[in-house]
Amino acid sequence: MIKECEVLVVGAGPAGSSAAMAAAENGARTLLIDRKKEIGTPVQCGEVVGETLLKKLNLELPPGALAARLDHTTFLLDRRVKLTSREPYWKSVTLERKIFDKALAARAAEAGSMVHADARLTDIKMDGDQVVRATIMHQGVEVNVHPKVIVAADGVHSTMSRLMNLELFTEKTLAKGLEYELISRQPLPMGMQIFLEPEVGLGYGWIIPKGPRRANVGLAAIGLEGSRRDRLQEWLMNNPMITEQFDTDQVLEVKRGDAPIPGFLGGPLRGNVLFAGDAAGQTLAFVGEGIAPSYACGMGAGMVASTAVLQNDMSKLQHYEETIGKIMGDELIEGGAIKDNILEVWTDEKIPVGDRTVICGLLMSEILGSEDLEDATDLLSMPRQEMIQTLEEILIHRKARATVSALQLR
Ligand SMILES: Cc1cc2nc3c(=O)[nH]c(=O)nc-3n(C[C@H](O)[C@H](O)[C@H](O)COP(=O)(O)OP(=O)(O)OC[C@H]3O[C@@H](n4cnc5c(N)ncnc54)[C@H](O)[C@@H]3O)c2cc1C
């Protein structure tokens, strides 16, 4: 049964479970709720996490949650340029998020939090800017609780934001995605493959191996209109690098969702509600990576919320932004800045659209920085072999652990 709490955490994704774990460990009476009947299911994610962030957060993966280790990332740019990076950020692990998310919620429970699946936040009562009552539909029964602080970790389309009439980010900063978990014809290279090309739109496509012959294959783009299914099918069927690797008639799972990429919004606090994870746009905006940042920021939200409750001092909530800044500020700010550079190039109609995708890929892979933008168009106007040679020289100059070659698919 749902009981009264001091800290209510809405949403048991990585942000909510880490918030509940931190708040309960700190000694606050904590309640974690999720509307899903089974926490972690369905998956709405590519399931990949950068190794550098995992190490930085000291995040120990739950047993069974590690699907694959990926030791490189290959960028396939406008079917003309292939760039493989072995820089630390581009090494990653793939998760079984169903196992990962459920295990994180179990860790919150082990830390002492109450945890309830099939428990949906449906309404709130406000007194000024404070939420004084939350209504939860728990297995078909309506229950009211009166928390002192709430962590809203209820995802990209946050119910709490809606109920409080807030718009922390807009549709223009949402990437809409769809992917299939597919079986490959042959063993896959154990690296992520990222595709930037006009056929995908303002975003990217991916192959994220989950095992030698299993991968998440999909795309996400800003402003994606019409049927996502049709867009994905068309891309899968018409990209020779996909068709040579996969038969799209063997679909194990369909995963669909939206990723917020607004850039750094600080630690959004409204009254006694701290927003965390996707609900607060806390992703690395240039790639939409949100699992580890959400986990880290949720932890910060849980610590701040429980400290305010235990010290009976709501002014402590003001420390949220500073806390997030210390834990993830650099990464979130840098990710937002790279995304802004990518958007600038993508919307520059003076550059042919195919060339834009190549430059965006070079920015995304961090082979080029904002200071190189002026020279980037010259690079693309060179004959292909000369362009590849110039890129090789840039890689050598930067001592980048990366290789580049030409693709002849256009
Ligand atoms: C197509 C796609 C691919 C992605 N791929 C990657 C990737 O490869 N790597 C990566 O790092 N990130 C990826 N992301 C982003 C990543 O999935 C999110 O950033 C991450 O899940 C955010 O965690 P969270 O806890 O904030 O939110 P979520 O994981 O979305 O969890 C929110 C929870 O809140 C619950 N909830 C919602 N409303 C209510 C309510 N009213 N009452 C109770 N519970 C509620 C939901 O059921 C959900 O469980 C991807 C996103 C998309 C859309």
The ligand as a Gaussian input file, in Angstrom:
#p B3LYP/6-31G(d) Opt

LIG

0 1
 C       14.986000       6.625000     -29.344000
 C       15.853000       6.970000     -28.149000
 C       17.097000       6.421000     -28.034000
 C       17.911000       6.732000     -26.932000
 N       19.116000       6.152000     -26.814000
 C       19.910000       6.438000     -25.761000
 C       21.154000       5.790000     -25.600000
 O       21.548000       4.924000     -26.391000
 N       21.916000       6.129000     -24.527000
 C       21.513000       7.060000     -23.608000
 O       22.258000       7.337000     -22.662000
 N       20.324000       7.665000     -23.731000
 C       19.502000       7.365000     -24.764000
 N       18.273000       7.941000     -24.856000
 C       17.840000       8.834000     -23.778000
 C       17.498000       8.042000     -22.510000
 O       16.594000       7.012000     -22.815000
 C       16.905000       8.987000     -21.472000
 O       17.709000      10.156000     -21.392000
 C       16.819000       8.352000     -20.083000
 O       15.979000       7.238000     -20.085000
 C       16.282000       9.387000     -19.103000
 O       16.057000       8.815000     -17.843000
 P       14.913000       9.394000     -16.899000
 O       14.953000       8.600000     -15.669000
 O       15.025000      10.855000     -16.825000
 O       13.547000       9.164000     -17.701000
 P       12.867000       7.818000     -18.174000
 O       13.847000       6.745000     -18.366000
 O       12.015000       8.200000     -19.336000
 O       11.946000       7.421000     -16.957000
 C       10.800000       8.172000     -16.637000
 C        9.853000       7.268000     -15.900000
 O        8.743000       8.059000     -15.448000
 C        7.590000       7.270000     -15.515000
 N        6.426000       8.162000     -15.530000
 C        6.060000       9.026000     -16.491000
 N        4.924000       9.662000     -16.128000
 C        4.578000       9.177000     -14.919000
 C        3.486000       9.439000     -14.043000
 N        2.531000      10.322000     -14.352000
 N        3.419000       8.763000     -12.881000
 C        4.385000       7.843000     -12.564000
 N        5.420000       7.544000     -13.361000
 C        5.520000       8.219000     -14.517000
 C        7.762000       6.483000     -16.806000
 O        6.963000       5.310000     -16.794000
 C        9.254000       6.177000     -16.785000
 O        9.548000       4.921000     -16.241000
 C       17.438000       7.642000     -25.943000
 C       16.165000       8.193000     -26.068000
 C       15.380000       7.862000     -27.154000
 C       14.010000       8.461000     -27.257000

